[in-house]
Structure formats: C-alpha cells, structure tokens
Amino acid sequence: MPLNVEEIAVCVACENSVSESTVDTTNHNVSNGDTIRRMLVLPCLHIICTDCLESVQKGKLENSPGIFPCPECGYIIQGLHSAAFKTLPDIFMNSVINNNNHGAIEGRTFCTTCDILVTPEEVDFNHREHEIVPLKQMLKGKKEYIATLLNSVNAKISHSESIQKQTLIAKDHLRKTRKELTAEIAERSRKLIEMIRSREKELLAELDAVCEERLEWFAEETNSQNRNLKIFQNSREFADKIIREGSGDDLLEFHNEISARLLHLIHRVKDASLDLLSMKMDLPDPGKEVSHLEKLFGTLTQGRISCGDAQMLQKFNVGLKWPTSLVATKTRDIVIAGKEGTFDSRGSLLFYDRHAKLLRTHEYEESKCIPYDVTCALDGTIYASDNKGSLTKFSADKTSVMANMFKGTSGRLALTTANHLLVTSSEEKCIWEYDSLGSKIRRLPPSGHLPSVANPHCLATNSNNDIIISELQGHKVSVYNSEGIIKFCYTGGSTASEELKCPSSVCCDPFNNILIADFTNDSIHLVSQSGQFLGHLLTKDNSISCPNFVSLDHEGHLFIGQYGGDISVYRYLSCVKHA
C-alpha cells in the first residue's frame, strides 16, 4: 500500500519536495508525475535523491574515493554508491514508510543474550539457557529509550528558542544603550566645545566599533542557533515518525543507528548561552579640564554579564537558616544579618572576612530584637536596622545605637551617591534621608506617601539616585526618581517563566541594571534601568534555591543568600576600561 511521505521525502541537496508523491514500497522509488526519483536515507538521517547523490559525490573529499559530507549537516559519509540503494539504506527507507508488516514478527520473542528475534521453536533449540523476554516488552523498552532521547532533543530546542528570544532582547537593549550613550557623549562634547572635539570622535568611533562587533556576533550566533534548531527539528520529526508509524522490525533493525544519531546530536551541540554586553560612560572628577582632558570627558566602560552561566567562586554556610541581608565592605569583609530559624524571636549580625572565616558575632541584648537590613557607607561605617525602629552604627572605633529612626515593620536601608542613608518607614509610608551624623535631611516624598513603602521588603539605589523598592505582597519592584516620583513598576518578563512572584531582594550593578531575587521561582532576574527584562542571571539549574537576598561588592562579586544559611559568591561582572 503506498504511503504519503510529504514530511520526510525532501532532498537536502536540491530541496525538492515530493508533497504530491508516494513511495512504492515494492521498488523503493519516489514517483512525482512522470518522473521517478529514488531516495536514499543517509546515515545522518537526512534524505538525498539519486540525481543529487551523483552531483554531491563529484565534490567528494580529495584523495578519498567514496567519501563525501552531507550537504545539510556536514556529516562525513563513506561507501555510498548506486548499489547502496539495494542494501541497508534502501531497506531502511522502505521500512520507515511501510507500516504493514506487523504479521512478520507475530509469535516471536526476543533473546536479549543474542539481541535477535526468535520463534518458540528456536528458543527450544538454540536459546534454552538464554534470557528471553516478550516481544512487546522489548519493543516498549526500545520506544521508551528513543522517547527519552527525544525529550532531551525537545529540551535542547526549548533552550535554544529561549536563548534566541533573549538574544533579540539583548540586541534591542544594546541598540538603546548605543542611542543613549551617543546622546550623552554628544551632550558632554557640547559643554566642553573645541577642547574635547577630538576626544568625542575617538569615543564615538570606539562605541561604534564595539557595537558593530557585538552586532556581528549576534548575527553569527542567531545563524548558528537557527542551524542547530533545524538539525534538531529534522531529527525529531524523523525519529517521531519511526515511533508513530514504524514496525517492530524497524525498531529492532535501526534502533542503534537512530539512537546513536540522536545521542550524537544531543552531545555535539553545546547549550547556547547569552553573553550580555553592558556599557556606560565613566565620568571623571570635575575641575581639571586642561591636565585631565581624557578623564574629564569620560571613558567607555564595558561590562560582560553571562546570563545563566555566572562562575561560582565560593560557597559556605553561616548557620543562620534565615539570612535577611548581606553587605560587603571595601576591605572585602562581609556582614550578614539574620536569625537561626524562621520563627526565632532574636537575631544576630555575623562578621566574616573575605575567606569566609567568622571574625565576630553581634548578638542583640534586647529580647525579640531581629535585624532587618544592613548596609555599608563609603567610609566603612556599617548600619544595621532592627524591628525596634533603631539603627546600630558600627564605626572603626565604636558601636552606637540610634533609636526611633523609623516607624513600623520596615527599616530597609540604602545609600545615595552623596553617602546619605535612606531608611524606609512603613507606618509613615515614606523614606527618610539622614546624613552621616544621623540628622534628618529630608522626607520622600515631601508630602503624601509612597504606596510601595507601606510594605517594602528591600531597598536599593543606583548611580542616578533612583530608588528601587521590592514588594512581596504586590509581586513587583517599583522604581522612583530621587524626588520620589514613580518611573515604572516591574512585574516580570512577557512569558509565564519570566513572571516575578516573590521579589525578596534587589540591588543594582555599576551600569544601573537591576538584579532581583525571586524567592519562589528560585531565580535572579536581570532588568535594565528602564525596566526591560534582560534574562535570568541565575536559576535553579545553577543551584539557586529560595534566595533571600542578593548583593554586589565593588569588585563585581555577587553574593546570594538562601534559606538554610547557604551563601554563594559568583563572579558577576568583568569590567574592561578603554582609554
């Protein structure tokens, strides 16, 4: 009985489809109108017609008769010629598309010792002491194995499609960054007029060169991903056809070839990863125009962030099952706030050196006193808030307590570029700004209230003094300018897998990208300063589980604290400055 092979019989060399054709399972020919073309399944599972085979073999490898690469995937093929149509590949093609020979194996069982089908008479005669299993059981196992391989192929396809999407997002982000930086460079150029014209040209040329190089990489990466997707999809369609329509003989005869090819594809193609390029203008100290022209204008700084592939440097456990905050000082010491259990009524501060050695512990004397947040000023002073509305200040020579700094179950801390301390006050629904002496400077907003401060969970700032607040109950992160005016709210990306469910912590990198820990989704979101989802920096695949906080030090090290007390340190950012 002829069987339509619209999805299979397409020659990879000439790409001629036989959508109107049928395969004659007697002569193994493909008929298309008045033309008869025989098809050959190559060892790499791609199909080529007889006309193209001769053409392809003319371009065979030099000094290697009978050896040629597959026109589609480059797989090296040896020993195929016109007679090959009468041997295994020809029978294979006929077997794949013919689904009418089930009766040929009825009444037989399978000898696992000899790896062959046997009749009851053969079992008694030659296989009495061998391991014999029912044919259905053997076929089920073969199908399940191929199905497992197909699941891996589907996972590869899903991952590649996700990376493709993130590549487009990163490409768009790069273009926006390019536009913003070009405008910034031009504005600074106008201010310095003729004195910095030459430097302007140099920076614009550098920016264009970096972006063009990166855009070329995006194009190459996209082409590579498209090729890999096509290979996987072709293999999936072919193997799926065998599972759905192939007979028992098909699976027995070609199981090894199909499995080997699928395994080859799964392990040959490395999972794609997104190498995100960030850039910014590095602003110099003012007042030194003549002697420091280059510093005054600024230099282009690149920061490379690998989404999903951050390098882990260190991991240790602090004994606090519920760490609530962490800060790294300029000397690379680490201060961690938290409590031993979720429902414990007393917490502590732990001081570690950069080698994860515990230096000292600060226990709160007052009962039911739990630290909320901890931050470090530019001069090394450490501030820790607690649920009593107080701030504990740790300076180089003494420890002091400042009471009544905020009201309500809040007290989230952040520092401005002027080294002023911001403290949330949930009962007053505002943020207070203090100087280094603990004196109030101003209230944000001056009147009214910030809705996000009613139940804030974390507070952060960027180099523009924008204020970032995470809300667990609202499942969002809100960004305000320095005057307390809302800029945008972030609730996740465009798909369900990018949804933000429980933003437990936020921080900002030197390029003003926002890092958000999602406690429920076991992931770290990377978001641009304009609120665009750039990708998952880390996920459960990177051993992230219930992240309580996320923090960056001045050297680009990323600290992630997780429920249970595990602290993981990653190399987040590599900055390269160009003069």
N, C-alpha and C positions, 0 to 999 in steps of 0.2 A: 504493500500500500504506500503510495507516495506521501511524503510529509513535507509541508511547507517549512522552509528554513530561512525566513526573512531576517530573523535576528542573528543568524550565525553566518550564512554564506555571503560574506563581503570580503573581497580580496584586499589585503592590506597594502598591496603594491599599486594596483590601478584603482582601488576603492570603488569598483563596480558592484552595485548591489544587485541581488537576484530576488528582489521582493516579489516578482511575478513568477518565480521559478519554483520547481520542485525537484527533489532529488530522487532519482531512480535507484532504489536500494538493491537492484539486481546488477546494474552495470556501474554503479557508483559515479554516475555522471550528473552534472547540473545542466538542466535544459532551460534555455531562455529564448523563446520564439523559435527561430530556425537554427540558432547557434547552440552547439553542445560544448560546454566547458567543464572539464573535470577539476575538482577542488582537492587540495591537499591540506591536511591539518599539520602544521609544523610542530616540532617538539615543544616550542614555547607557547602552544595553544592558539597561535594566530593562523589565519587561513590565507592561502595563496592559490591563484588559479594556474593552470598549466601554461598559459601564454606568458604570464609574468615570471614563472619559475625559470624559464629559459633565459629571459632577459636579465633577471637578478643574478643567475649563475655566471653570466658573461662578465660581471663585475666582481667575481669571487676574489678572495684574498690571494695576493701574489704568491706564486710557488706553492700553493696549497690546493691542488685539484679537489673538487667536490666539497669545498668548504666555503660557506658564504654567510653573511649576517642577515638576520631577519630584517626586512625593510621597516618594520614597525618599532621593535624594541632593541634591535642590535644583537640579539642572542645568537651566538655562533652555532651554525648548523653544519653537520658533516654527513656525507654519504647519501644525500637525496638525489635521485635522478629519475628518469622516466619510468624505470622498473619499480621504483618505490611506490607507485600508485597501486601496485598489486600486492604490497606487503602490509606491514603493520599500520602505517598512517592511513592507507586507503580503507582497511577494515575498520579502523578506529572511527573514521568519518561516518562510515555506514552504520557502525554500532551506536554512535551517538544519536543519530537521527532515526534509527529504527527501533520501534518500541513494541514489536510483535513477536519476540522470540522468548517469551517467558516460559513457554512449554518446554524449551530445550533443557531447562535445569530442574524441572519438577521431579520430585522423588529422590533428589540427591542431597547429600550433606557435605560438610566442609571439614577437611582434615587440616587442622592448624599445624600439625607437625610437618606436613609436606606442602602446605599452603596451596591446596588444589581442591576442586570439587570431586566427590567420589559418589558412586552408586552404592546401594546396600550390598550388592554382590562384591564390589571392590573392597568394601570395608571388611567383609569376612575373609577375603582372600589375601589382601596386602596390607591392611591398615588395622588389624585387630588390636595391636598394642598402642596405637596412636591416639592422640586426643581428637575426638570427633565432636563437632558442635552442629546444631541445627542450622540450616542454610539461612533461615530468616534472622537468627541471632547474629550470624556473621555479617550479613548484609546490613543489619541495623547498626552494628558497630562501625562498619566502613562509612556509612552515611553520616553517622554522628561525628566521626573524625573529620570528614570533609566539611560538615556543617560548622564544627569548631574553628577550622581554618578560615571559613568564610566569615565567621563572626570577627576574627582578627582583621580580615580584609575590610569589613564594614567599619570597624573601629578606626582603621587607618584612613579610610575615606572620610569619615566624620571629622577626624582630627585635621586632615588636610583642608577640608572645606571650612572648618573653623579658623585655621590659620590664614586661609585666603581672605576671609572676611576681615580679620584683624589687620592683614596687610593693607587692604583698601582703606581701613580706618587710619592706620599709621601714615599711609601715603597722603591722605587728606589732611591729617594733623601736621605733617611736615610742610605741606603747601601753605597752611595757615600760619605756621611758625615762620616760614620764609617771608610771607607777606608782612607779618607783624614786625619781624626783625629788620626787614628792609625799610619800613616806615620809621622805626626807631633810629636806625643808622642815619637816615636822611635828616631827621629832626635834630640829632646831635651835630650833624655836619653843618646845618644852617646856623646853629648857635656859635660855632667856632669859626665860621666863614672860611677865609682863604688859608688860614694857618693849618687847617686839618683836611683840606681838599684831597691831597694825595693819599692820606690815610683812609679817607672814605672810599676811594677807588679800590684800595687794597682789600678792605674788609668786604666790600660788595663782591669783589672777584672771588674772595675766599668762600663767602657764603654760597655763591652760585656754584662754585666747584664742588663744595661739599654736598649740596642738594642734588646737583646733576649726577654726581657719582652715586648717591643714595637712590635716586630715581631709577638709574640704570640697574642697580641691584634689585629694586622692587620688580622691574620688568623681567629680569632674569629669573628671579625667584617665582614669579607668577607663572612664567612659561614652564619652569621645572615642575611646579605643583600641578599644572594642567596635564603635563605628560604623564606624571605619576598617577594622577586620577584616571586618566584614560586607560592606562595599563591595568590598574586595579579593577576598573569597571568592566573592561573586556573580559578579564579573567573571572570576575564574579558572574557575569552573565553566562559564560560558557560552563563553569562548574555548576551553576544553579540549574542550567538546562539538563546536565547529566543527572543531577539528583532528582529532578522532577520527571524526566522522561526516559532516563537511561534504564536499562535492564540490569538484572543481577550479573549477567556475564560482563556487562560494561564495567561495573564497579570492580569486579574481580580482575579484569584484564588491564584496566587502566588506572586503578586506584593509586598505585605507586607513582605513575607519571604525573597524574593530576596533583596529588599531594605534594610531590617534590617541587612542581612548578609553583604552587601556591606558597609553599614554605620559602622558596627562592624569592618570590615577590615580597613576602612579608618581611623577611630579614634583609633583603637587599636595599630597600628604600628606607632611609632614615627618617624618623619623625621630624617634620618641619618645626622650626621654632622662629618666633618673631624677634628680630634684633632691632629694638626701637632706638632711634636716634633723637636725642633732645639737644637743643642749643639755646643759648642765651647770650646777651651782651653782659660782659663783666665790667661793671662801672668802676672807675678809678677814684682816688681821693681828689677833691677839688682844690684849686688854688695853686697849681704847679703847671700852668699851661706850657710855658716855654721849655722847662727842663724835663717835663714828663708828658710830652705830647701824646705818645702812644698810650700811656696809662690813662690820660685824661679822656681820650676818645673811647677807649674800651677795646677789649679783645673778644673774639668769638670763642666761646667755650662749648665743647661738645660733651655730652654725657650719654653713654650707651647703656641701655637697660634691656636685659634679656627677659622677656615675659615668659614665665613658665620654666625658666632654666637658670635661676639665680644660684650661685655657688655657695653652699653651706660651708662656713668656716669653723663653727664651734657649736656645741650643744651641751647644756648642763641643766641640772635640776636644783632649784633653790629651796625646796621643802615647803614653799607656800603653795598650797593647792589652788588658791585663788589670787594670783598676782594681778594687781589692778593698774599699775603704771610702772614705767621704767624711764630713766634718763641717763644718758652717757655724758660725762663731763669732758672738758677739753684735755684732761690728763688721761682720758680713756677709762677712768673708773666708772663703775655702774652702780646706780642706786635704784633699788626695787621696792615698791610699796605693795602691800597685800596682807592676806591673812591665811592661816593654816587650813581653814575649811570654809565652805560656802556660808555656813550659818554661825561661824565663830563670832564672838562679840568683841574681840580685841585683835588688833593687827600690829604690824611692825614694819620697820624700814631696814633693809639689808644693804650693806655697802660692800661691793666686790671690786677687786682690781681687774685689769684687763685680761688676766689669765684665769678668771672665774674663781679666784680664791677669796673666801669670805674674810673681810677685814674687821667688820664690827656689825653689831645689831643695835638698832634703836627701838626699845620697847616703850609703848605708851603707858604711863603710870595710871592714868585715869581709866576706869573700867568702861567697857563698851565704847572705846575710842578706836576708830578704824580710819586709816589713811585713805583719802580719796585719790589724790593725784600728787605728782612730784615733777619738778622742772628745775633747770639749772640756768642761772644767769651768766652773762659773758664773763664776769669776774670770778666765776666759780662758786658763787653762793647758791645753795640748794634750798628750794622752798618746797614744803610738803603740806598739803591741806588735809583736814580730817572732818569727820562728821559732826564735830562740835562747833564748826564755824571758825576754827582757828587756823593759823599758818605757823608752822615751825620752820625757823630760819637757821640753816647750818652754814656758818661762815668759817673762814680759816682758823679763827681763834676762839669762837664761842658758839653756843646754841641758844637761841631765844625763841619765845613764843609770842605771837601777835594774835590777840583774841578779837572776836567779833569782826572778822574781815568780810564775812558774807553771811547770808541767812538762808536756811533751808537745806535740803539734802542735795547739795551741789558742790561748789568749791573746785571746779575744773580750772586748770591753770595753763597759761601760755605767756610768751614773752614777745614784745614788739621789737622792731629793729632799733628802737631807742633804749632797749633794755628795761622797759617798763613792764610791770607784772599785770596781766589781765586775770580777773577772778570772776567766775560766774556766780550769780546769786539767784537761785531759783525762786525763792519766796518773793523777791522784789522783781523778778523777771527782767534782769538787766545784767550788765557786765561792768565791774568796777576796774578802773585803771589806777595802779599805785606806782609811786617812784621807788627807788632803791631803799629809801628810809621808811617805807610803809605809809607814806602820806597819800591820801586820795588826790588824784589829779582830775578825773572826770568820770562821768557816768555815761554808759552807752546803752540805749540812746539817751540823749539829754532829758527827754520826757517820754512818757508812754512806756512800752515794754517790747522786748524781743520775744516772739512766740516760742522760738527754739530754746530759750533759756528756761522755760517752765520745767523741762525735764531733760537737761543735757546729760550726755554720758561722756563726752570728750570734747576738748577744746584745742584748737591749733591755730597758728598764723603762718602766713607766707612772707616773702620779701617785700610784697606790696602792702603789708599790714592788713590784708584781708583776714577776716575772722571766719574760721571753719568750725561748725558745731555739729556733732553727731547726735541723733535721737533714736534710741532703741524703739520706743513705742511708735514713733512716726515712720520707722523704717527708712530714714532718709538722712542725708547730710546737707545742711544749709550753709551757704557761703554769703557773708556780708562784707561790705567795704569797711574801711576804717572808721566811718561815721555811723555804722550800724544800719546801713541801707541794704536790703536784700539784693543779691546779684543773681543767684539761681539756687535751685534745690536739685540734688542728685538722688535718684532712687534706683539706679542700675542701668544696664545696657538695654538693648532693644529686644533681646530674647529672654526666655524663661531662665536659661542657665546663667544669664548675666544679672539676674534680679538681686537687689540688695535687701537682705532680710533682717539682719541684726548687726548694724554698724557699731561695733563695740569700741573702736578706736580709730583715730585719724592722725596723720602727720603730713608734712609737706617736704618735698626734696628741694635742692637748690634751684631747680627750674620751675618751681611752683606747681609741679604735678602733685596731686593729692593721692596718698595711699590710705586705703580704708580697709580695716579688718572686719570681715563678716563672720561673726561667731557661729551662726547657724549653718552657713554654706561652706565653712572650712576653707576660706579663700581670702586673698588680699587683692582688692580692686586697685587698678591704676587708672587715675582720672586726670584729664588735662585741667589746667587752671580755668578753662571756660566751661567745664562740666561734661566733657566728652569722654565716654568710656573708651579707654585705650587697650584694655585687655586685663586678664587675670595675671598678676605678677607671680603669685604662688597659689597652689590649690592643694587638695587632699593628696594628689599624686606626688607632691613634694613633702609629704608627711606633715602637712598643716592640719591641726585638729583643734577646734574651739579656740581660736585666737582671742585673747583678752585685750592685748594692746600691741601696738606697732610703733616703733621709734627709730629715728635715724640719728647717727652722730655726724660730726663734721668731716669725717673721712669717708663717708658713703657706706658705712656698715649699717645693716638693717637688723634690728632686734625685734623678735616676735615672741611674746609671752603667751603661753597656752594654759588652759585649765589643766590642773595637775602639777603645775610648777615647772614645766619644761621651758627653757629659754633657748631659742635658736638664733644664731648670728649668721647673716648672709652677706656676701659681697653684692651690694645692690647696684652701685654706680661706679663707673670708671670715667673720670673727667680728664680730658686732654685739652690743654690750652695751647693756642697757636698765636705767635706774635704777629 
